[in-house]
């Protein structure tokens, strides 16, 4: 009985050691992903601190444009400004996942509305609406579990880089359509 008790104790100790090591590896992996995410930055963008009140105003402005699509063409400069501000918020946010999620969603909505000017389609309005809903949810969400995950941050940062590339293409489209 004593031998089986000792064996059981050794097995429990080994299991605990394995679980500890696996947990440590998971922590190291999470730290590595977070470091990668923070490094995914757009060049030529000045970092700004996230402004939740301004984000809410931008959200309301773009929602009003979606409700009245005929007015979007007159707001291209403002949409460009929203995109630039959101890009600056992303750069200034570092690993603050919620702020990044909101800024990327607002930037995406502004880009979709700018695309609507060049190519009027309900698809662009729908995309802008979805991005605004994403921003609204992140602004009001008490549960930021998925927003603050390292993989969510990497996704949002990559989305931001893609949006920056799309904005450059959009500027060429806007220049050609004038």
C-alpha angles and dihedrals in degrees: 000000000000092000093050090049091052091048090049091050091050091049091051090049092050092047090050091049091050092049090049092051093047090049090051091050090051091051090050091050092050091050091050093050091048091052090051091049094051089050093056096095133151115239121235094029122121115224118241131181113254114259111203094190092052090047089055090050092050090048091052092046093053093044088055090051091053089052090053107031094176089071096055095086091061092053102056093114091051091047089051089051091050090052093049092047092048090050089052091050090053091052092047095046098069105181097348095124098189093053091046092050092051095045094047091049092050091047091050092050092050090050093050091051091050089051088053090061093056095037113019106213135145086231090070091048090049092050091049091049092052092049091049090051089052089052092046092051092048091048093051100033119117089186110069096165096121094033093057097043114115092236090050089052092051090049092050094046091050089048088052092052090049090050090051090054090047090052091056090052089045091055089055091048091050091049092049094049094055 
